[in-house]
């Protein structure tokens, strides 16, 4: 039986997934989509990765490009069996979802 404090393989995979997502940048804002607060959930079940994300606005012309880039960087991770990316607008995006690093980069802090 594993102790609760020992990291599982899927916990380690979650860290890799987040690191890879941070390589995807919004083409209109010079920040990665994770720090922008566009990633709502990362679910991993038996090495199947499901991402729930949003866009800065529903009419974002780069929306499919951004979601596709997130999917591609995750699919390239060894051991990932499948990847799904779902875009939602509930809750709607707001700048308060940005990390402190993103706010600092944009001069909002």
TAWO-V152341 format. One record per helix or strand of 2 or more residues. SS is the DSSP state (a for helix, b for strand). FROM is the first residue (numbers start at 0). LEN is the number of residues. If there is no record, write none. Layout:
# TAWO-V152341
<<SS | FROM | LEN> <SS | FROM | LEN>>
This chain:
# TAWO-V152341
<<a | 8 | 13> <b | 38 | 7> <b | 47 | 6> <a | 62 | 13> <b | 81 | 6> <a | 94 | 3> <a | 99 | 6>>
